[in-house]
Amino acid sequence: MEAKIEKIRETIKKQDLKFLYLLFTDIAGVSKKVTIKIDEFENAIRHGIWFDGSSIEGFTRIFESDMLLIPDIDTFSVLPWSFDSGNAAQIICDIYTPDEQPFPGDPRGVLKKAMQKAKDLGFHYLVGPEIEFFLLDRTQEPDLVPHDNKGYFDLAIQSRAVKICQSTISSLKAMHITCESYHHEVSAGQHEIDLHYDDAVKIADSVITFKHALKTHASGTDLRVTFMPKPIFGINGSGMHVHQSFSDAAGKNAFHNETDAYGLSDVAYQFLAGQLKHAQALAAIVDPTVNSYKRLVPGFEAPVYICWGRVNRSALIRVPKVTKSRRAVGTRLELRCPDPSANPYLAFTAMLSAGLDGVRNKMKPPKAVEENVYDFDDKKLSELNISTLPTNLHEAVKALEDSSVLTGALGSHITEYFVRAKTEEWAQFLMQVTQWERERYL
C-alpha cells in the first residue's frame, strides 16, 4: 500500500492536483460525491472520511446518520476534463458503519460479497457491458428530438455526437478504462459504447465513471445525454447487454469446452440455467424503472421470452460467435435484458447470484431456440415451455420478493429499501395521466 500511496503522491505533485472527489452510489445507482482538498488525501486513505448517511437515499435513519467512506486506493484516477476548473482526481469508496464494519446497504460492498462467493467456488466473474444511450437536441426541448436521422453502424462525419463520444473514450483511456468500440445504434440519435471485459467490480466502477464522463463532455453543448431505456415512442430503446464468463483459479475461461456444439462447459450451462430460472426476479434489478418495461416489448429487438440460443437475437441469453483463434478465451454468455438505468453494482450482484445458484445446484437449461420467438403463437410457446419476462415493474418486484436467492444476495437492507421504493414508484405511475390518455379519451 505504501508504494501505491507514494505513486499517487508523485501524480498529485506532477499534475498539480487541488481537489479529490470521493465517489459512491446510493441504492438507486445515483452517483454521490464528497469533495476534499488534495491535502487531505492521506488522511482519507488511512482513516476514511465521515459523512451524513441519513441524507442518502436508502442508507440510514436520521438517528443513525454517521457513515464512513473508505477510499479504494486502486481506483484513484485524475479527471482529464478538470484542468480548466480545479485540477481534480477521483477515488471510489466503500461505505462503512460507525463501528467500522462494511455497511450492508452499500451496493459496491454487496457486489464484493457476491464475488467472494464465486471465488469460494473457484471462479472469478468477468463482465463486459454494451452501453446504449441517446443524444437529444437541447434546442428542441421540451420535445425529445434525436440529434440525427442515422441508423445502425452508419458512417458519421465528425459531428457533434462523434466529438462527444470520442472525447469520452479518450478521457476514459487516460483514466485506465478501456472502451472496445463505439458505433451508432439502430435508432436515430442512439449510440453505443462498449467497455472492455474485466472483473465485475472494476467494470461496475467503470460504468459509473463512464456515465459521468459522457455527461460531462456533453455539457456545454446543444446535445443532452439520456440513459433512459425508452425515451421515444415507436423506436428501439436503449439496453445494456452484458457479456459474462468465469475464469478459474488458473486464469482459464471456465465457460469454454472445445468439444461442445456451442463451445460451452458444464459450468457455463449451469450458470445459464440459473439465470433463466431467476430471470423474472432478475428483471426487477437489471430493469429497475417503470420506463424499462416500455423497452421490453416485441418488435424492437429487446428480449421478452425466457430462452437462449446463438443466432436468435430475440432470446434472453445469447451465445455469441467467437473466431477459432479466440474460442478458448472468448466463449461467453450475453444477457440481453439489462438496461442502462440499472445500478451496475446491484445488477452484476443479481446476475452473478442467479448464475451461481445454477452452478451450485447443477441445473440444466432447456434446449436452445434458434428461431425468432416473436413469431411463435401461444401454443408453440407453451409446447416449448417458454415463459416471458414481467410486463411491468410491479410484476418484476413481486417476482423479486418471491426469490430467496436474489433477496439473500442483496441482503435485507437493500431488499427492503428497493422493494419499498419501487412499489412507491409504481403507485405514483398508476396515478399519472399521460398524453396518450388525453389524446384518446378527452
C-alpha positions as CSV (number, residue, x, y, z in Angstrom):
1,M,0.0,0.0,0.0
2,E,2.8,2.4,0.8
3,A,4.2,2.0,-2.7
4,K,0.8,2.9,-4.2
5,I,0.5,6.0,-1.9
6,E,3.9,7.2,-3.0
7,K,3.0,6.8,-6.6
8,I,-0.2,8.8,-6.0
9,R,1.9,11.5,-4.2
10,E,4.0,11.8,-7.3
11,T,0.9,12.1,-9.5
12,I,-0.6,14.8,-7.3
13,K,2.6,16.8,-7.5
14,K,3.2,16.3,-11.2
15,Q,-0.4,17.2,-12.1
16,D,-0.7,20.0,-9.5
17,L,-4.0,18.5,-8.3
18,K,-6.1,20.7,-6.0
19,F,-9.2,18.5,-5.2
20,L,-10.1,14.9,-4.6
21,Y,-13.7,13.6,-5.3
22,L,-14.8,10.7,-3.1
23,L,-17.4,8.8,-5.1
24,F,-20.0,6.3,-4.1
25,T,-23.6,5.4,-5.2
26,D,-26.9,5.1,-3.4
27,I,-29.1,2.1,-3.8
28,A,-30.8,3.5,-6.8
29,G,-27.4,3.8,-8.5
30,V,-27.2,7.6,-8.4
31,S,-23.6,8.8,-8.1
32,K,-22.7,10.8,-5.0
33,K,-19.6,12.8,-4.3
34,V,-17.8,14.3,-1.3
35,T,-15.1,16.8,-2.3
36,I,-11.9,17.3,-0.1
37,K,-8.8,19.3,-0.7
38,I,-6.0,17.2,-2.0
39,D,-4.0,17.9,1.2
40,E,-6.5,15.5,2.9
41,F,-5.7,12.6,0.6
42,E,-3.5,10.6,3.0
43,N,-5.9,11.2,5.9
44,A,-8.8,9.9,3.8
45,I,-6.8,6.9,2.7
46,R,-5.7,5.9,6.2
47,H,-8.7,6.9,8.3
48,G,-11.6,7.4,6.0
49,I,-14.0,10.4,5.8
50,W,-17.2,10.7,7.8
51,F,-20.4,11.8,6.1
52,D,-24.2,12.1,6.9
53,G,-25.7,8.9,5.6
54,S,-29.3,9.9,6.6
55,S,-29.3,12.3,3.6
56,I,-28.6,9.5,1.1
57,E,-31.5,7.6,-0.4
58,G,-31.9,4.2,1.2
59,F,-29.0,4.4,3.6
60,T,-29.8,5.2,7.3
61,R,-32.3,6.8,9.5
62,I,-31.8,10.3,11.0
63,F,-30.6,8.9,14.3
64,E,-28.1,6.6,12.7
65,S,-26.6,9.3,10.4
66,D,-22.8,8.9,10.8
67,M,-21.3,6.8,8.0
68,L,-17.6,6.3,6.9
69,L,-16.2,6.5,3.4
70,I,-13.2,4.2,2.9
71,P,-11.4,5.0,-0.4
72,D,-10.3,2.1,-2.6
73,I,-6.8,3.2,-3.4
74,D,-6.7,1.2,-6.6
75,T,-9.5,3.4,-8.1
76,F,-7.6,6.7,-7.9
77,S,-7.6,8.5,-11.2
78,V,-7.0,12.0,-12.5
79,L,-10.0,13.6,-14.2
80,P,-8.8,14.7,-17.6
81,W,-11.6,17.3,-18.1
82,S,-10.9,19.1,-14.7
83,F,-7.9,21.1,-15.7
84,D,-9.9,24.1,-16.7
85,S,-11.7,24.1,-13.3
86,G,-9.6,22.9,-10.5
87,N,-7.3,20.0,-11.4
88,A,-9.1,17.2,-9.7
89,A,-8.9,13.4,-9.2
90,Q,-11.5,10.9,-8.1
91,I,-11.4,7.8,-6.0
92,I,-14.2,5.3,-5.5
93,C,-15.2,4.5,-1.9
94,D,-16.7,1.6,0.1
95,I,-19.1,2.6,2.9
96,Y,-18.7,1.5,6.5
97,T,-20.8,1.9,9.6
98,P,-19.7,4.0,12.7
99,D,-18.2,0.8,14.2
100,E,-16.1,0.5,11.0
101,Q,-17.9,-2.6,9.6
102,P,-19.0,-2.9,6.0
103,F,-22.4,-1.2,5.6
104,P,-25.0,-3.7,4.4
105,G,-26.7,-1.1,2.2
106,D,-23.5,-0.3,0.2
107,P,-24.2,-1.6,-3.4
108,R,-20.4,-1.9,-4.1
109,G,-20.0,-3.9,-0.9
110,V,-22.8,-6.3,-1.8
111,L,-21.2,-7.0,-5.2
112,K,-17.9,-7.7,-3.4
113,K,-19.6,-10.3,-1.2
114,A,-21.1,-12.0,-4.3
115,M,-17.7,-12.0,-5.9
116,Q,-16.3,-13.7,-2.8
117,K,-19.0,-16.4,-3.0
118,A,-17.9,-17.1,-6.6
119,K,-14.3,-17.2,-5.5
120,D,-15.1,-19.7,-2.8
121,L,-16.4,-22.0,-5.6
122,G,-13.1,-21.4,-7.6
123,F,-14.4,-18.8,-10.0
124,H,-13.8,-15.1,-10.9
125,Y,-16.7,-13.3,-12.5
126,L,-15.9,-11.2,-15.6
127,V,-18.3,-8.9,-17.5
128,G,-18.3,-6.6,-20.5
129,P,-21.3,-4.2,-20.9
130,E,-22.5,-2.6,-24.1
131,I,-24.0,0.7,-23.0
132,E,-26.6,2.3,-25.3
133,F,-27.8,5.9,-24.9
134,F,-29.5,8.7,-26.8
135,L,-28.1,12.2,-27.7
136,L,-31.1,14.6,-28.0
137,D,-31.2,18.1,-29.4
138,R,-31.5,20.6,-26.5
139,T,-32.7,23.3,-28.8
140,Q,-35.9,21.3,-29.5
141,E,-36.8,20.9,-25.8
142,P,-39.3,20.2,-24.3
143,D,-39.8,17.9,-27.3
144,L,-37.4,14.9,-27.3
145,V,-35.8,15.1,-30.7
146,P,-32.8,12.9,-31.7
147,H,-29.8,14.8,-33.0
148,D,-29.6,12.9,-36.3
149,N,-31.6,10.5,-38.6
150,K,-28.9,7.9,-39.0
151,G,-29.2,4.2,-38.3
152,Y,-27.2,1.1,-37.3
153,F,-23.4,1.4,-37.9
154,D,-24.0,4.4,-40.2
155,L,-20.7,6.3,-41.0
156,A,-20.9,9.7,-39.5
157,I,-18.8,12.8,-40.2
158,Q,-17.0,14.4,-37.3
159,S,-20.3,15.6,-35.9
160,R,-21.3,17.0,-32.5
161,A,-22.1,13.5,-31.3
162,V,-19.0,11.9,-32.6
163,K,-16.8,14.5,-30.9
164,I,-18.6,14.0,-27.6
165,C,-18.2,10.2,-27.8
166,Q,-14.6,10.2,-29.0
167,S,-13.7,12.8,-26.3
168,T,-15.3,10.5,-23.7
169,I,-13.4,7.5,-24.9
170,S,-10.1,9.4,-24.8
171,S,-10.8,10.6,-21.3
172,L,-11.6,7.1,-20.1
173,K,-8.4,5.8,-21.6
174,A,-6.5,8.4,-19.7
175,M,-8.3,7.1,-16.6
176,H,-7.2,3.5,-17.5
177,I,-10.7,2.5,-18.6
178,T,-10.7,0.7,-22.0
179,C,-13.6,1.2,-24.4
180,E,-13.6,-1.6,-27.0
181,S,-15.7,0.1,-29.6
182,Y,-18.1,2.9,-30.4
183,H,-20.9,3.0,-33.1
184,H,-24.2,4.4,-34.0
185,E,-27.1,2.2,-32.9
186,V,-30.4,1.3,-34.6
187,S,-32.5,4.4,-33.7
188,A,-32.0,8.0,-34.7
189,G,-29.7,9.7,-32.2
190,Q,-28.8,6.5,-30.5
191,H,-25.2,5.4,-29.8
192,E,-23.4,2.6,-28.1
193,I,-20.0,2.4,-26.4
194,D,-18.7,-1.0,-25.2
195,L,-16.4,-1.4,-22.2
196,H,-13.6,-3.9,-22.2
197,Y,-14.2,-7.2,-20.5
198,D,-12.9,-7.3,-16.9
199,D,-13.5,-8.0,-13.2
200,A,-17.2,-7.2,-12.3
201,V,-16.4,-4.8,-9.5
202,K,-13.9,-2.9,-11.7
203,I,-16.5,-2.7,-14.6
204,A,-19.2,-1.5,-12.3
205,D,-16.9,1.3,-11.2
206,S,-16.2,2.0,-14.8
207,V,-19.9,2.2,-15.7
208,I,-20.4,4.9,-13.1
209,T,-17.3,6.8,-14.4
210,F,-18.4,6.3,-18.0
211,K,-21.8,7.9,-17.4
212,H,-20.2,10.9,-15.6
213,A,-17.6,11.3,-18.3
214,L,-20.2,11.2,-21.1
215,K,-22.5,13.7,-19.4
216,T,-19.5,16.0,-18.7
217,H,-18.4,16.0,-22.3
218,A,-21.9,16.7,-23.5
219,S,-22.4,19.6,-21.0
220,G,-21.9,23.0,-22.6
221,T,-23.0,21.6,-26.0
222,D,-26.5,21.7,-27.5
223,L,-26.9,17.9,-27.0
224,R,-28.3,16.1,-24.0
225,V,-27.3,12.6,-22.9
226,T,-30.0,10.2,-21.6
227,F,-29.7,6.7,-20.4
228,M,-33.5,6.4,-20.1
229,P,-34.4,2.9,-21.5
230,K,-37.3,4.1,-23.8
231,P,-37.3,7.9,-24.2
232,I,-39.1,8.0,-27.5
233,F,-42.2,6.1,-28.6
234,G,-42.0,3.9,-31.7
235,I,-38.3,3.3,-32.0
236,N,-35.8,0.9,-30.3
237,G,-34.9,1.7,-26.7
238,S,-31.5,1.6,-25.0
239,G,-30.2,-1.6,-23.4
240,M,-27.1,-2.6,-21.6
241,H,-26.3,-6.1,-22.9
242,V,-23.8,-7.7,-20.6
243,H,-21.3,-10.4,-21.7
244,Q,-20.3,-12.7,-18.9
245,S,-17.9,-15.6,-18.1
246,F,-16.0,-17.2,-15.3
247,S,-12.2,-17.6,-15.1
248,D,-10.9,-20.5,-12.9
249,A,-8.1,-20.5,-10.4
250,A,-5.5,-20.9,-13.2
251,G,-7.0,-17.9,-15.1
252,K,-8.5,-20.0,-17.9
253,N,-12.0,-19.5,-19.3
254,A,-14.2,-21.8,-17.2
255,F,-17.1,-21.4,-19.7
256,H,-15.2,-22.9,-22.6
257,N,-15.4,-26.5,-23.9
258,E,-13.9,-27.1,-27.3
259,T,-15.9,-30.3,-27.9
260,D,-19.4,-28.9,-27.2
261,A,-21.6,-27.8,-30.1
262,Y,-22.0,-24.3,-28.5
263,G,-18.5,-24.3,-27.1
264,L,-19.9,-24.2,-23.6
265,S,-18.7,-26.1,-20.5
266,D,-20.9,-27.8,-17.9
267,V,-20.4,-24.8,-15.6
268,A,-21.5,-22.4,-18.4
269,Y,-24.7,-24.4,-19.0
270,Q,-25.4,-24.5,-15.2
271,F,-24.8,-20.7,-15.0
272,L,-27.1,-20.1,-18.0
273,A,-29.8,-22.3,-16.4
274,G,-29.6,-20.4,-13.2
275,Q,-30.1,-17.1,-14.9
276,L,-33.0,-18.4,-16.9
277,K,-34.7,-19.8,-13.8
278,H,-34.4,-16.5,-11.9
279,A,-35.0,-14.2,-15.0
280,Q,-38.3,-12.8,-13.8
281,A,-36.9,-11.8,-10.4
282,L,-33.7,-10.6,-12.0
283,A,-35.6,-8.2,-14.2
284,A,-36.5,-6.0,-11.2
285,I,-32.8,-5.3,-10.6
286,V,-31.5,-5.0,-14.2
287,D,-34.6,-3.2,-15.5
288,P,-35.5,-1.1,-12.4
289,T,-37.8,1.6,-13.7
290,V,-41.3,1.9,-14.9
291,N,-39.9,3.0,-18.2
292,S,-37.7,-0.1,-18.5
293,Y,-40.8,-2.2,-19.5
294,K,-41.7,0.2,-22.3
295,R,-38.5,-1.2,-23.9
296,L,-39.1,-4.9,-23.2
297,V,-41.9,-5.4,-25.8
298,P,-41.9,-7.4,-29.1
299,G,-40.7,-5.8,-32.2
300,F,-37.9,-3.6,-31.0
301,E,-35.0,-6.1,-30.7
302,A,-35.4,-6.3,-26.9
303,P,-35.8,-9.7,-25.3
304,V,-39.2,-10.7,-24.0
305,Y,-39.1,-14.5,-23.9
306,I,-37.0,-16.5,-21.5
307,C,-34.9,-18.8,-23.7
308,W,-31.4,-19.0,-25.1
309,G,-29.7,-19.5,-28.4
310,R,-26.8,-18.4,-30.7
311,V,-28.2,-16.7,-33.8
312,N,-31.6,-15.9,-32.1
313,R,-31.5,-12.3,-31.1
314,S,-35.0,-12.5,-29.6
315,A,-33.6,-14.8,-26.9
316,L,-32.9,-13.6,-23.4
317,I,-29.4,-15.1,-23.3
318,R,-27.2,-15.5,-26.4
319,V,-24.0,-17.4,-27.0
320,P,-22.0,-15.1,-29.3
321,K,-19.9,-16.5,-32.1
322,V,-16.2,-16.5,-31.5
323,T,-13.4,-16.9,-34.0
324,K,-11.5,-20.1,-33.8
325,S,-8.3,-18.4,-32.6
326,R,-10.3,-16.8,-29.7
327,R,-12.6,-19.6,-28.5
328,A,-10.5,-20.5,-25.5
329,V,-10.7,-17.0,-24.1
330,G,-13.7,-15.5,-25.8
331,T,-16.5,-18.0,-25.0
332,R,-19.2,-16.2,-23.0
333,L,-22.9,-15.7,-22.4
334,E,-24.7,-12.4,-23.3
335,L,-27.6,-11.4,-21.1
336,R,-29.7,-9.1,-23.2
337,C,-32.4,-7.7,-20.9
338,P,-30.4,-5.2,-18.7
339,D,-30.8,-1.5,-19.4
340,P,-28.5,1.4,-18.6
341,S,-30.8,2.8,-15.8
342,A,-29.7,-0.1,-13.6
343,N,-27.3,0.3,-10.7
344,P,-24.4,-1.7,-12.1
345,Y,-23.3,-3.0,-8.7
346,L,-26.7,-4.4,-7.9
347,A,-27.2,-5.7,-11.5
348,F,-24.0,-7.6,-11.5
349,T,-24.7,-8.9,-8.0
350,A,-28.1,-10.3,-9.1
351,M,-26.8,-11.7,-12.3
352,L,-23.9,-13.5,-10.6
353,S,-26.1,-14.8,-7.8
354,A,-28.7,-16.2,-10.2
355,G,-25.9,-17.9,-12.2
356,L,-24.2,-19.3,-9.1
357,D,-27.5,-20.8,-8.0
358,G,-27.5,-22.8,-11.2
359,V,-23.9,-23.9,-10.6
360,R,-24.4,-25.0,-7.0
361,N,-27.5,-27.0,-7.9
362,K,-26.0,-28.3,-11.2
363,M,-29.1,-27.0,-13.1
364,K,-29.6,-27.9,-16.8
365,P,-31.1,-25.4,-19.2
366,P,-33.8,-26.2,-21.8
367,K,-32.8,-26.8,-25.4
368,A,-31.6,-23.8,-27.4
369,V,-34.1,-22.0,-29.5
370,E,-32.7,-20.7,-32.8
371,E,-36.0,-19.4,-34.4
372,N,-37.4,-16.0,-34.0
373,V,-39.5,-16.4,-30.9
374,Y,-41.6,-13.3,-31.7
375,D,-43.2,-15.4,-34.5
376,F,-44.3,-18.1,-32.1
377,D,-48.0,-18.3,-31.1
378,D,-49.1,-19.1,-27.6
379,K,-49.5,-22.8,-28.4
380,K,-45.9,-23.2,-29.5
381,L,-44.6,-21.1,-26.6
382,S,-46.5,-23.5,-24.3
383,E,-45.1,-26.6,-26.1
384,L,-41.6,-25.3,-25.7
385,N,-42.2,-24.2,-22.1
386,I,-41.1,-20.7,-22.9
387,S,-42.2,-18.1,-20.4
388,T,-41.9,-14.3,-20.6
389,L,-40.2,-11.5,-18.6
390,P,-42.5,-9.4,-16.4
391,T,-44.5,-6.9,-18.4
392,N,-44.2,-4.1,-15.9
393,L,-42.2,-3.0,-12.8
394,H,-44.9,-4.2,-10.4
395,E,-44.7,-7.8,-11.7
396,A,-40.9,-7.7,-11.6
397,V,-40.8,-6.5,-8.0
398,K,-43.3,-9.2,-6.9
399,A,-41.1,-11.8,-8.6
400,L,-38.0,-10.4,-6.7
401,E,-39.8,-10.6,-3.4
402,D,-40.5,-14.3,-4.0
403,S,-36.8,-15.1,-4.8
404,S,-34.9,-16.1,-1.7
405,V,-31.8,-16.4,-3.9
406,L,-31.7,-12.8,-5.1
407,T,-33.1,-11.2,-1.9
408,G,-30.5,-13.2,0.0
409,A,-27.7,-11.9,-2.3
410,L,-28.9,-8.3,-1.9
411,G,-29.4,-8.6,1.8
412,S,-32.3,-7.5,3.9
413,H,-31.4,-3.8,4.0
414,I,-31.1,-3.3,0.2
415,T,-34.1,-5.6,-0.5
416,E,-36.4,-3.7,1.9
417,Y,-35.5,-0.3,0.6
418,F,-35.6,-1.4,-3.1
419,V,-39.0,-3.1,-2.8
420,R,-40.4,-0.1,-0.9
421,A,-39.0,2.5,-3.3
422,K,-40.1,0.6,-6.4
423,T,-43.6,-0.1,-5.1
424,E,-44.0,3.6,-4.4
425,E,-42.7,4.4,-7.9
426,W,-45.3,2.0,-9.5
427,A,-48.1,3.5,-7.4
428,Q,-47.1,7.1,-8.4
429,F,-47.0,6.0,-12.1
430,L,-50.6,4.5,-11.9
431,M,-51.9,7.9,-10.8
432,Q,-50.4,9.8,-13.7
433,V,-52.5,11.0,-16.6
434,T,-50.5,10.7,-19.8
435,Q,-50.6,12.5,-23.1
436,W,-51.7,9.2,-24.8
437,E,-54.8,9.1,-22.4
438,R,-55.6,12.7,-23.1
439,E,-55.5,12.2,-26.9
440,R,-57.5,9.0,-26.7
441,Y,-60.2,9.9,-24.1
442,L,-60.5,13.7,-23.8
